[in-house]
Amino acid sequence: MNELRLTDTNAADDSAGSVWGLDGNLFMPVIASAVLSIGVLMVLFGLFQVVWWLSFALGAVPFVLTLSYVLLFKQGKPPGYDRDLFELWILGPGFSFNARQQTAFRRPQ
């Protein structure tokens, strides 16, 4: 009769952690785009001998785009925020009240 009863309280921290200020695994696409940017820079500058400033500008494009996407649409946002926002931009608001399209209700006589 003197048994110890254990109850789960879910009191643990559910954080996915952060790396370089980015939540969870958001640093992975940023690292991949940085590697891609360095590769583009080296190919343009070394193989095709494009001027250094143009090689740097073209090489920075993947990194800047990926970092912008992560910071604007992923960091600190709920899961699925980016997909929901793009769906809203493409398909519109979906079900909503639009007073101009509503007909006046009249009781039948």
Secondary structure, DSSP 4 states (H G I P E B T S, - for coil): --PPP------S-----EETTEETTTHHHHHHHHHHHHHHHHIIIIIS---HHHHHHHHHHHHHHHHHHIIIIITTS-TTHHHHHHHHHHH---S---GGGPPPP----
